Amino acid sequence: MKAPLGFAFSATYAGIRQAQKDDLALIVSALPANAAGVFTQNRVQAAPVKLSRRHLKLSRGLVGAVVINAGNANCATRTGDRVAALTCQTAGKLLRLPPYQVLPASTGVIGVELDAARIIDSLPRLIEGLNPSRLEDAANAILTTDLVPKTAHAEVHLRRGVARVAGFTKGSGMIHPQMATTLGFVMTDAHIPLPSLRTMLKRGVERSYNRISVDGDTSTNDTLLLLANGASGVRPDPKEMPKMEAAIAQVMETLAQAIARDGEGASKFITILVAGAPSDAAAASLARAIANSPLVKTAVAGADANWGRILSAAGNAGVAFDPSKADVFMQGVAVCRGGLAAPFDEPALKAALGSRECEIRLALRGKGKGAARFWTCDLTEEYIRINASYRT
């Protein structure tokens, strides 16, 4: 993968996690990048989240480096604020950046004190390893219960040249669509003014990270950053901005889908489609309710065409609709027409639901034009096993 120009990456093992694999990652922009961020809506927020919010305001949206650790959330601890601040101060000094142009991010266990020395002592080695080719190393370093690294990239051909977009993310459990839902970092070497960048991030989040769920839990550490450093020299003209935004949103969408595919203990990736709702927001609420239903997710895990669970979940979404005008489809097969059972070949559909990719569609008859697409995964016994022993 060709990283956007002007960005370099690094990773190292700092001894934060028990397993001896990289747990500290670094992103550096040769010139401070315009940066926009979205963060968790959980009222309990980790120290890095609070400090990153503050630094984005102090720097007026300019970021030169991002330091990410895995293995410890640096949340709900006595020293969390100090650790986050020391990380930014030390990295800033070594990189010759103001501390407020450095953003911290953490993921891992909540409520365990994080030894600042593990990060501080590793920063010189981390900086020495910086290289434009090490994006995937950084992507691997931030994983927790993830089974696979998650990266995506795109090239945008514009009138003044080619702009690159690349990103990496992590997430497998504690995933719920209230952005952010994970840690995610998307970079481009195009020159994009800060107001436009913020708009692109906000709209991109709505069609990507805010459209996934694994278990309905919103983490304390969720952070998504979008960085644009202009290193390519390509400045999209106003007519090209939609093309640039579409590429960024597509990268974010690919990353978000990768999280749902890698849900803790998941055996199936589920796409949920809703059409005919009063509005797009209403459609999203319906899709979210279906995605977050443990009964729907376990039915899919067992290849059980239990459409009643889907209709019931939709009815609990807080959206007004007439059940007698609701149709439900599973794997393209009509299982419910007008809120009542539709005839279908049970063995054939059970076999189809055994696939790794499953689709649920709710269609509401009437004048509504609202539509939404959502991604989730099934719920298996493996999810319980993973989370019953997460700290140990």
Secondary structure, DSSP 8 states (H G I E B T S, - for coil): ----TTEEEEEE--S-SSSSS--EEEEEEEEEEEEEEEE---SS--HHHHHHHHHHHHTTSEEEEEEEEEEE---S-SSHHHHHHHHHHHHHHHHT--GGGEEEEEEEETT----HHHHHTTHHHHHHT-BTT-HHHHHHHT-SS-SS-EEEEEEEEETTEEEEEEEEEE-SSS--SSS-SSEEEEEE-S---HHHHHHHHHHHHHHTGGGB-SSS---SS-EEEEEE--TT-----GGGHHHHHHHHHHHHHHHHHHHHHT-TT---EEEEEEEEESSHHHHHHHHHHHHH-HHHHHHHHTT---HHHHHHHHHTSS----GGGEEEEETTEEEEETTEE----HHHHHHHTTSSEEEEEEEE-SS--EEEEEEEE---HHHHHHHHTTT-
